[in-house]
Amino acid sequence: MGDATASRTSEPRRSPKGPHPLWALAATTVAGLVLFALLGSHLQQMQHVFRYFEEENLPLERLIERSRHLREIQLRAARVAVERGDLRGEASYRNDAGELKTVLEEIGRRAAAVDSAAAEQLGAAAEQLTTLEERAFTLVRRGQRRAATALLDGEEHAEQQQRYVEATASLDLALRRQMEDATQRFRQHLSSAGVVVLGGAMVLFALWLISLALVRRYFAAQRRVTETLQASHAEQQQRVTERTAGLARLNRELHVAQRQALETATRMQTVAHAAAEFTAAHTVEALERVARDACARVISFDSFALNLYDERSQTLLATGLATEPRAGAHGVGVRDDRRSLLALHAGRPAVSDDLPMAAGKGAESVIRSPILAEKRALGVITVRSKTPDLYTPQDIEVLEVIGALAGTALLNIQLLSERNASEEELRVREIRFRSLIEHAQDLITVLDAGGTILHQTPSLERLVGYAPEEMVGGSIFALVHREDEGALSTLYRQALANPGVTLSAELRLQHRNGSWRTFETVGRNLLDDPAVAALVFNSRDITERKLAEAALQQREEQLRQAQKLEAVGRLAGGVAHDFNNLLTAITGNTELLLLDLADNETACSDLQEIRKAADRAASLTQQLLAFSRRQILQPKVLNLNQLLDGADQTLRRLIGEQIELVTRYDPRIGRIKADPEQIEQVLLNLVANARDAMPRGGRLIIQTQGSDVTRTRGRSDEPIPAGSYVVLTVIDSGCGMDAATRERMFEPFFTTKEQGKNTGLGLATVYGIIKQSGGHVSVYSEANRGTTIKVYLPRVEEALDTPTPEPAGEVSHGSETVLVVDDQASVRTMVRRILQRSGYAVLEAENGEAALFVWERHRETIGLVLTDLMMPVMDGRELARRLAAVHPALKMIYMSGYSEEAAVWMGELGGHTAFLQKPFTPRDLALKMREVLDAGTAELQPQPALTP
């Protein structure tokens, strides 16, 4: 027995059974190598995405943008050639066509992998457009600009242009999709790389924890074995039997410890393998699923729950996959909320045997492990088993590790969600800002401190015709009017000297078409702002506003001129009225004397001179009435060509032999409604004015044509309403007029001739007659380049009026009683003598009241009333009203030196009325008397054709 004991004691001591710690270290090294291999793979994929984007997508995008620019330049060159007949841009067009062809070939090569159909459509459309525009250039060279315009505006050109635009849009869309796919792959690789780094770190950390725990357990077990063996050797001599039993018990304990260590290591390895799954979970639902599966592999349970902690309400929220009974899928409380909160706030797992709420069931074993990360309480993992006292400290330790992994993963999920939200918000803000800039109505220019343009908004092309890329890199003074360079320089210097201060100036920029646009520019120095670091100029197009202000000033000047003309017209009209009364007496008495002294040649000769002077004076008063628009017109429907033919000899005598007269009458002009005598007066005055502009001879062109006006400009930019007109044009090759003369040419008494050689009423009379006839006058003239005057008369569809033949021979006498009413005694006397010579009985009255008194005494015998319109006490209008009330059929003749109201009065009064213009001759009066007295009721209705 002693030998046996001694032999056992001398045996070498055995190491505890179980996995050696070196295996854990080897596993850690292998995991690190795998981590770096995965990270390198993701970085290589990210580099491949960047290289493809830089070498393929960006060049193709630039080529597409270049093709659009070249196509726009070609189209503008073609339209300029068609609209202006200018073929100077054809060579540039062909050079651009060659470059465009090269660009399209390169696009076709690069776009084969993107959208080959769109690339082919783009090339075909460009070729068709080039063919059509080459045909347009050919038509322009042949002088067929209308056909060229129709070709460029036709459906075929529009269809090919639409195909070209659709093809570029399709390529842009395909590129955008590729860019989005590349961006998505890049983000995936970036996210995967992050996950690999984070997950690998967690795996390595878990493996190091496991290795450390195994080493500690290994050496602890070794120490226990050594101590037990030493105690056994000390007591072997005295208690062999007892020592043998002790060794047996020790062997059993060692076996149990080794088994527990192996189980713990196996569990930890299982948990470590699940760490990658925790890292890959990007949602709470996925995280709960991974945690439940990890617990199922190492712990036995009947129910599982992962509850998130809400810091605001300080409650636990049940998630969607929990098997724990709860208020709902997103409820705010769980069954053991209080105990779970205690474990959460304690920061360590808690084990308890709970009594179930349902009757008839036994106790349960429960582990509540907090989910922690960076000292933050995020939730609780709860496992339950219907077996009491089931869970061991090893189960608690494993569940604590799972809770730590879940906490890290949950924190990553929150960070990823916040990052995605931030990226989305940043993307939306960037899109909104870019949209605001791209669609800004104003012109926004970004400059560096040296005045170089860094950025230009797309509104530049709409406002001044240049693409933004044409101006980027250039100077801000490139398009500014020379006179405004000082203002811009001052604005620029003040902006540099005053950071953050808003300054303004008014500048003119030249449009690509050569015109000038006015802008109100506001500048601000933001060089000190890190987000901008530039000077920003905001320019608003105020060209239309400036034009409107100029037009308003011009209208105000026209109003003042019109008021002045109105005042002069009223004065001239009043003078003409009074003068006509005097001329009526002079003319009438002269005619009477000529009849009485027909045998006295000397007296007749003197009287003829008096009559000629009176006729000239009457002509002058007619001109005064014409420009003041106070004469009575007698419009008729007539053909302007026939009137011009009738005046041909008169016009040739008027201009003399030194001036060549050319007539061009359009036979399709239609008809007008106007006073033929007044239109003839207009023609004579225009021709006389043209003759005076060509003292050394020249060429005078008179032409007629029809015109359908949509919108044009007349005298002093006076709008001509839309409508159908007959246009009389008088063109001379004379000295022309400067702007100042053109502004005053229609003013009464204005003349450029020497004093005494012209009355200054010729063109004023023309303007007055045309405006009174409902027409318009347009003047085009420059100094030393002749003058063109166009008269627009409204075209009518009425039939031509039949000319009324002048009564021949002696005028019939009468025996009726006539009441003559006029405030001028000389006129009444002259009228009485004329009527009495013709056999009429005459009653006289000096005003309306006196006429009513005479009427009451002789109402049964008076057959006609001859009355002046303008009289004191009671005028002719009131007299006519009162007489018409008692005798509606009474025939009346109105006399007046002028009356802008005469036609209106006759239209209001009705009855048998006529009008006699002063001054008049005895024959005129006798003819008008017989016309009224011999006419029936239907023939003497009111005469609305007589217009003031």
TAVENQUI-V444765 format. One record per residue. N is the residue number from 1. RES is the residue in one small letter. PHI is phi in degrees with one decimal (none if undefined). Layout:
# TAVENQUI-V444765
N:RES:PHI  N:RES:PHI
This chain:
# TAVENQUI-V444765
1:m:none  2:g:-65.3  3:d:-63.3  4:a:-64.3  5:t:-66.5  6:a:-62.6  7:s:-63.9  8:r:-66.7  9:t:-69.5  10:s:-81.2  11:e:-66.9  12:p:-64.6  13:r:-74.2  14:r:-94.8  15:s:-75.3  16:p:-62.2  17:k:-75.6  18:g:132.4  19:p:-65.1  20:h:-75.5  21:p:-59.5  22:l:-63.5  23:w:-66.4  24:a:-63.8  25:l:-64.5  26:a:-63.2  27:a:-61.7  28:t:-63.3  29:t:-63.4  30:v:-62.3  31:a:-61.8  32:g:-63.2  33:l:-62.7  34:v:-61.4  35:l:-58.6  36:f:-67.6  37:a:-64.9  38:l:-63.5  39:l:-63.1  40:g:-63.0  41:s:-62.4  42:h:-65.4  43:l:-63.9  44:q:-64.9  45:q:-64.0  46:m:-63.3  47:q:-65.0  48:h:-63.2  49:v:-63.1  50:f:-61.9  51:r:-64.1  52:y:-65.5  53:f:-63.6  54:e:-74.4  55:e:-89.0  56:e:-118.7  57:n:-67.3  58:l:-61.9  59:p:-60.3  60:l:-65.3  61:e:-63.8  62:r:-65.2  63:l:-62.9  64:i:-62.7  65:e:-63.5  66:r:-64.4  67:s:-64.1  68:r:-61.6  69:h:-62.2  70:l:-62.3  71:r:-66.1  72:e:-64.2  73:i:-63.4  74:q:-60.8  75:l:-64.4  76:r:-63.6  77:a:-62.8  78:a:-65.0  79:r:-68.3  80:v:-61.4  81:a:-63.3  82:v:-73.6  83:e:-75.7  84:r:-111.3  85:g:71.7  86:d:-96.6  87:l:-99.9  88:r:-67.9  89:g:-84.6  90:e:-68.9  91:a:-62.6  92:s:-61.4  93:y:-59.4  94:r:-69.2  95:n:-60.3  96:d:-64.3  97:a:-64.2  98:g:-64.9  99:e:-63.6  100:l:-63.6  101:k:-62.8  102:t:-61.6  103:v:-62.5  104:l:-66.7  105:e:-63.0  106:e:-65.9  107:i:-62.6  108:g:-60.4  109:r:-68.5  110:r:-77.1  111:a:-86.5  112:a:-60.0  113:a:-89.5  114:v:-99.7  115:d:-158.5  116:s:-64.3  117:a:-64.7  118:a:-65.1  119:a:-64.6  120:e:-65.4  121:q:-63.3  122:l:-64.7  123:g:-64.3  124:a:-64.1  125:a:-64.2  126:a:-62.7  127:e:-65.1  128:q:-65.3  129:l:-62.7  130:t:-62.2  131:t:-61.4  132:l:-64.2  133:e:-72.2  134:e:-62.8  135:r:-62.9  136:a:-63.8  137:f:-61.8  138:t:-61.9  139:l:-64.4  140:v:-65.5  141:r:-62.8  142:r:-82.2  143:g:87.0  144:q:-97.8  145:r:-68.5  146:r:-63.2  147:a:-64.7  148:a:-64.7  149:t:-63.2  150:a:-61.6  151:l:-65.5  152:l:-71.5  153:d:-92.1  154:g:-75.7  155:e:-66.6  156:e:-63.9  157:h:-62.3  158:a:-62.4  159:e:-65.3  160:q:-66.5  161:q:-62.3  162:q:-63.9  163:r:-62.9  164:y:-60.7  165:v:-64.3  166:e:-62.2  167:a:-65.1  168:t:-63.4  169:a:-63.5  170:s:-65.1  171:l:-64.5  172:d:-59.1  173:l:-63.6  174:a:-64.5  175:l:-61.5  176:r:-62.5  177:r:-63.8  178:q:-61.8  179:m:-63.6  180:e:-64.5  181:d:-63.5  182:a:-63.2  183:t:-63.2  184:q:-63.9  185:r:-64.2  186:f:-61.2  187:r:-62.6  188:q:-62.6  189:h:-65.6  190:l:-64.4  191:s:-64.9  192:s:-65.3  193:a:-62.5  194:g:-62.8  195:v:-62.4  196:v:-63.1  197:v:-62.3  198:l:-65.8  199:g:-64.7  200:g:-62.6  201:a:-62.1  202:m:-64.9  203:v:-62.7  204:l:-61.0  205:f:-63.2  206:a:-64.4  207:l:-64.8  208:w:-64.7  209:l:-61.7  210:i:-63.0  211:s:-62.0  212:l:-62.8  213:a:-64.5  214:l:-66.2  215:v:-63.4  216:r:-59.9  217:r:-65.3  218:y:-63.3  219:f:-70.2  220:a:-64.6  221:a:-62.5  222:q:-64.8  223:r:-65.5  224:r:-62.9  225:v:-63.6  226:t:-63.8  227:e:-63.1  228:t:-63.7  229:l:-64.3  230:q:-64.3  231:a:-62.7  232:s:-64.7  233:h:-65.0  234:a:-69.9  235:e:-105.9  236:q:-66.9  237:q:-74.3  238:q:-93.1  239:r:-131.8  240:v:-63.9  241:t:-66.1  242:e:-64.0  243:r:-67.2  244:t:-65.0  245:a:-62.9  246:g:-62.3  247:l:-63.1  248:a:-63.3  249:r:-64.1  250:l:-65.3  251:n:-62.0  252:r:-65.4  253:e:-62.8  254:l:-63.5  255:h:-64.7  256:v:-64.2  257:a:-62.8  258:q:-64.2  259:r:-64.8  260:q:-65.5  261:a:-63.0  262:l:-64.4  263:e:-62.9  264:t:-63.4  265:a:-62.9  266:t:-62.9  267:r:-62.6  268:m:-65.1  269:q:-63.0  270:t:-61.4  271:v:-64.3  272:a:-62.8  273:h:-64.5  274:a:-77.0  275:a:-61.3  276:a:-63.8  277:e:-66.1  278:f:-59.4  279:t:-66.1  280:a:-78.9  281:a:-76.2  282:h:-111.0  283:t:-134.2  284:v:-63.2  285:e:-62.9  286:a:-65.7  287:l:-62.6  288:e:-63.1  289:r:-64.8  290:v:-64.4  291:a:-63.5  292:r:-64.5  293:d:-65.5  294:a:-65.0  295:c:-64.8  296:a:-64.4  297:r:-80.7  298:v:-125.4  299:i:-133.0  300:s:-90.7  301:f:-153.6  302:d:-99.5  303:s:-143.2  304:f:-137.3  305:a:-148.8  306:l:-120.7  307:n:-113.2  308:l:-90.5  309:y:-96.2  310:d:-98.5  311:e:-67.7  312:r:-68.4  313:s:-93.6  314:q:53.3  315:t:-131.5  316:l:-99.3  317:l:-103.8  318:a:-81.1  319:t:-91.2  320:g:-74.0  321:l:-102.6  322:a:-66.2  323:t:-90.9  324:e:-71.0  325:p:-59.0  326:r:-152.5  327:a:-71.2  328:g:173.2  329:a:-61.8  330:h:-130.2  331:g:-71.2  332:v:-105.5  333:g:-154.3  334:v:-121.4  335:r:-66.2  336:d:-113.9  337:d:-55.7  338:r:-64.5  339:r:-66.3  340:s:-66.1  341:l:-65.2  342:l:-63.2  343:a:-63.4  344:l:-64.6  345:h:-71.1  346:a:-71.7  347:g:78.9  348:r:-148.4  349:p:-64.8  350:a:-131.5  351:v:-112.9  352:s:-152.6  353:d:-106.7  354:d:-90.0  355:l:-90.0  356:p:-69.6  357:m:-74.4  358:a:-76.6  359:a:-71.4  360:g:87.2  361:k:-115.3  362:g:-81.1  363:a:-71.7  364:e:-125.6  365:s:-97.5  366:v:-134.1  367:i:-119.7  368:r:-115.7  369:s:-113.5  370:p:-71.3  371:i:-100.6  372:l:-122.1  373:a:-159.2  374:e:52.9  375:k:61.1  376:r:-111.6  377:a:-86.3  378:l:-109.1  379:g:171.0  380:v:-140.3  381:i:-102.9  382:t:-122.5  383:v:-119.7  384:r:-128.3  385:s:-136.6  386:k:-75.4  387:t:-91.4  388:p:-69.3  389:d:51.5  390:l:-86.1  391:y:-86.7  392:t:-106.4  393:p:-57.5  394:q:-63.6  395:d:-62.6  396:i:-64.7  397:e:-63.5  398:v:-63.3  399:l:-66.3  400:e:-65.8  401:v:-64.3  402:i:-61.2  403:g:-63.8  404:a:-65.5  405:l:-62.6  406:a:-63.5  407:g:-63.1  408:t:-62.0  409:a:-64.3  410:l:-64.6  411:l:-63.7  412:n:-63.4  413:i:-61.4  414:q:-63.9  415:l:-64.0  416:l:-64.0  417:s:-63.1  418:e:-64.8  419:r:-65.3  420:n:-61.7  421:a:-64.1  422:s:-65.4  423:e:-62.7  424:e:-66.3  425:e:-63.7  426:l:-64.1  427:r:-64.8  428:v:-63.8  429:r:-63.3  430:e:-64.7  431:i:-64.6  432:r:-64.0  433:f:-64.8  434:r:-63.6  435:s:-63.6  436:l:-61.7  437:i:-68.4  438:e:-64.8  439:h:-105.3  440:a:-65.0  441:q:-74.6  442:d:-82.6  443:l:-93.9  444:i:-108.4  445:t:-120.4  446:v:-108.5  447:l:-122.2  448:d:-90.6  449:a:-65.2  450:g:-91.1  451:g:87.6  452:t:-84.7  453:i:-75.1  454:l:-94.8  455:h:-150.3  456:q:-138.8  457:t:-72.4  458:p:-60.2  459:s:-62.2  460:l:-57.5  461:e:-67.5  462:r:-70.5  463:l:-87.1  464:v:-126.9  465:g:85.6  466:y:-108.0  467:a:-72.2  468:p:-56.1  469:e:-68.0  470:e:-71.0  471:m:-100.9  472:v:-61.8  473:g:93.0  474:g:-95.6  475:s:-92.7  476:i:-71.5  477:f:-88.0  478:a:-61.2  479:l:-106.9  480:v:-78.1  481:h:-59.8  482:r:-58.7  483:e:-70.5  484:d:-100.2  485:e:-63.4  486:g:-63.4  487:a:-63.6  488:l:-66.7  489:s:-63.3  490:t:-63.8  491:l:-60.2  492:y:-66.3  493:r:-65.7  494:q:-64.8  495:a:-65.1  496:l:-65.5  497:a:-81.2  498:n:-129.8  499:p:-60.2  500:g:81.3  501:v:-94.3  502:t:-87.1  503:l:-123.8  504:s:-140.6  505:a:-159.7  506:e:-110.3  507:l:-128.4  508:r:-111.7  509:l:-114.9  510:q:-86.5  511:h:-74.4  512:r:-57.2  513:n:-79.0  514:g:97.9  515:s:-77.7  516:w:-112.8  517:r:-115.3  518:t:-98.3  519:f:-127.4  520:e:-98.1  521:t:-104.8  522:v:-117.5  523:g:-115.9  524:r:-146.9  525:n:-87.9  526:l:-117.6  527:l:-64.3  528:d:-83.3  529:d:-87.5  530:p:-59.4  531:a:-72.6  532:v:-116.4  533:a:54.2  534:a:-161.2  535:l:-96.4  536:v:-117.7  537:f:-112.8  538:n:-110.8  539:s:-116.7  540:r:-110.9  541:d:-72.3  542:i:-116.2  543:t:-59.8  544:e:-64.2  545:r:-65.0  546:k:-64.9  547:l:-64.1  548:a:-63.7  549:e:-65.1  550:a:-63.8  551:a:-63.8  552:l:-63.5  553:q:-61.1  554:q:-66.2  555:r:-64.3  556:e:-63.0  557:e:-64.9  558:q:-63.9  559:l:-63.8  560:r:-61.9  561:q:-64.5  562:a:-65.2  563:q:-64.7  564:k:-65.7  565:l:-64.3  566:e:-63.3  567:a:-66.2  568:v:-64.1  569:g:-62.8  570:r:-61.9  571:l:-63.6  572:a:-64.9  573:g:-63.2  574:g:-63.5  575:v:-62.3  576:a:-63.0  577:h:-61.3  578:d:-65.0  579:f:-66.2  580:n:-66.2  581:n:-61.0  582:l:-65.1  583:l:-66.2  584:t:-61.1  585:a:-65.2  586:i:-64.2  587:t:-64.6  588:g:-62.1  589:n:-66.1  590:t:-62.9  591:e:-63.7  592:l:-65.2  593:l:-64.5  594:l:-61.6  595:l:-71.0  596:d:-76.3  597:l:-111.4  598:a:-62.9  599:d:-88.5  600:n:-95.2  601:e:-64.8  602:t:-63.2  603:a:-62.3  604:c:-62.8  605:s:-63.1  606:d:-64.9  607:l:-64.8  608:q:-61.8  609:e:-64.2  610:i:-61.8  611:r:-66.3  612:k:-62.7  613:a:-63.1  614:a:-63.6  615:d:-63.6  616:r:-64.0  617:a:-64.4  618:a:-63.8  619:s:-62.8  620:l:-64.2  621:t:-65.5  622:q:-63.8  623:q:-66.7  624:l:-60.9  625:l:-67.3  626:a:-67.4  627:f:-71.4  628:s:-85.8  629:r:60.3  630:r:-117.9  631:q:-91.7  632:i:-96.2  633:l:-88.7  634:q:-123.2  635:p:-70.0  636:k:-138.9  637:v:-78.3  638:l:-144.6  639:n:-101.9  640:l:-62.7  641:n:-62.5  642:q:-63.9  643:l:-64.3  644:l:-68.2  645:d:-60.5  646:g:-66.2  647:a:-97.6  648:d:-60.4  649:q:-64.8  650:t:-60.6  651:l:-66.2  652:r:-65.9  653:r:-66.9  654:l:-68.7  655:i:-88.3  656:g:83.5  657:e:-85.8  658:q:-72.7  659:i:-109.0  660:e:-83.2  661:l:-102.4  662:v:-119.8  663:t:-115.7  664:r:-136.3  665:y:-106.4  666:d:-83.9  667:p:-70.4  668:r:-104.5  669:i:-73.1  670:g:89.6  671:r:-124.1  672:i:-126.3  673:k:-121.7  674:a:-158.9  675:d:-78.6  676:p:-59.8  677:e:-64.6  678:q:-71.0  679:i:-64.6  680:e:-64.5  681:q:-62.2  682:v:-58.6  683:l:-61.0  684:l:-62.3  685:n:-66.1  686:l:-65.4  687:v:-66.5  688:a:-62.3  689:n:-63.7  690:a:-66.2  691:r:-60.4  692:d:-66.9  693:a:-80.6  694:m:-126.6  695:p:-64.4  696:r:-102.8  697:g:93.4  698:g:165.5  699:r:-127.7  700:l:-119.7  701:i:-114.5  702:i:-117.7  703:q:-140.4  704:t:-126.2  705:q:-164.4  706:g:-88.8  707:s:-148.5  708:d:-99.6  709:v:-85.3  710:t:-97.2  711:r:-166.9  712:t:-141.2  713:r:-126.8  714:g:-110.9  715:r:-58.0  716:s:52.2  717:d:59.9  718:e:-75.4  719:p:-63.6  720:i:-102.4  721:p:-59.8  722:a:-64.1  723:g:162.5  724:s:-102.3  725:y:-131.1  726:v:-103.5  727:v:-109.8  728:l:-100.9  729:t:-117.3  730:v:-120.9  731:i:-120.4  732:d:-124.3  733:s:-103.2  734:g:-82.1  735:c:-74.4  736:g:71.5  737:m:-137.7  738:d:-85.3  739:a:-63.4  740:a:-63.8  741:t:-68.0  742:r:-60.6  743:e:-64.8  744:r:-110.8  745:m:-62.6  746:f:-98.1  747:e:-72.7  748:p:-66.1  749:f:70.2  750:f:-87.0  751:t:-150.2  752:t:-98.5  753:k:-87.9  754:e:-65.0  755:q:-60.3  756:g:93.4  757:k:-97.5  758:n:-159.5  759:t:-80.7  760:g:77.8  761:l:-107.4  762:g:-59.4  763:l:-73.5  764:a:-63.2  765:t:-64.0  766:v:-57.6  767:y:-63.2  768:g:-63.6  769:i:-63.9  770:i:-66.2  771:k:-66.2  772:q:-69.4  773:s:-90.6  774:g:83.9  775:g:-103.7  776:h:-143.5  777:v:-123.6  778:s:-128.4  779:v:-124.7  780:y:-130.3  781:s:-157.2  782:e:-137.7  783:a:-59.3  784:n:65.8  785:r:-131.2  786:g:82.6  787:t:-138.1  788:t:-125.7  789:i:-116.9  790:k:-114.9  791:v:-111.2  792:y:-100.3  793:l:-117.9  794:p:-60.0  795:r:-86.6  796:v:-121.2  797:e:-102.5  798:e:-71.2  799:a:-75.1  800:l:-63.9  801:d:-75.6  802:t:-83.3  803:p:-60.9  804:t:-89.2  805:p:-67.4  806:e:-71.1  807:p:-58.3  808:a:-97.7  809:g:76.1  810:e:-73.5  811:v:-82.9  812:s:-63.9  813:h:-86.0  814:g:-143.2  815:s:-126.1  816:e:-71.5  817:t:-95.6  818:v:-120.6  819:l:-98.2  820:v:-100.2  821:v:-123.3  822:d:-159.5  823:d:-78.5  824:q:-92.5  825:a:-62.7  826:s:-64.5  827:v:-70.3  828:r:-60.7  829:t:-62.6  830:m:-62.9  831:v:-66.2  832:r:-59.5  833:r:-62.0  834:i:-64.6  835:l:-69.3  836:q:-64.3  837:r:-64.7  838:s:-92.5  839:g:98.0  840:y:-84.8  841:a:-90.4  842:v:-121.2  843:l:-115.1  844:e:-120.5  845:a:-152.1  846:e:-90.5  847:n:-160.8  848:g:-66.2  849:e:-62.8  850:a:-62.6  851:a:-64.8  852:l:-64.1  853:f:-63.8  854:v:-63.4  855:w:-61.5  856:e:-61.5  857:r:-84.0  858:h:-127.7  859:r:-62.5  860:e:-77.3  861:t:-106.5  862:i:-72.7  863:g:-103.9  864:l:-157.2  865:v:-113.7  866:l:-109.6  867:t:-130.4  868:d:-76.4  869:l:-86.3  870:m:-100.8  871:m:-144.5  872:p:-76.5  873:v:68.8  874:m:-144.6  875:d:-83.5  876:g:-65.9  877:r:-65.7  878:e:-66.4  879:l:-59.6  880:a:-63.1  881:r:-61.4  882:r:-68.6  883:l:-69.3  884:a:-65.3  885:a:-67.5  886:v:-99.6  887:h:-144.9  888:p:-59.6  889:a:-89.8  890:l:-67.0  891:k:-89.3  892:m:-138.6  893:i:-123.3  894:y:-94.4  895:m:-117.4  896:s:-166.1  897:g:-71.0  898:y:-161.5  899:s:-166.4  900:e:-72.7  901:e:-103.7  902:a:-58.0  903:a:-63.4  904:v:-64.0  905:w:-62.7  906:m:-65.2  907:g:-67.6  908:e:-75.4  909:l:-77.4  910:g:67.9  911:g:79.3  912:h:-103.5  913:t:-123.3  914:a:-150.6  915:f:-130.1  916:l:-129.4  917:q:-82.2  918:k:-82.5  919:p:-78.7  920:f:-136.0  921:t:-96.4  922:p:-54.9  923:r:-67.9  924:d:-59.2  925:l:-65.6  926:a:-63.9  927:l:-64.1  928:k:-65.9  929:m:-61.1  930:r:-68.1  931:e:-61.1  932:v:-77.3  933:l:-70.0  934:d:-87.9  935:a:-80.8  936:g:-83.1  937:t:-62.0  938:a:-65.8  939:e:-78.3  940:l:-114.2  941:q:-71.4  942:p:-52.5  943:q:-106.3  944:p:-68.2  945:a:-68.4  946:l:-77.6  947:t:-116.4  948:p:-73.9
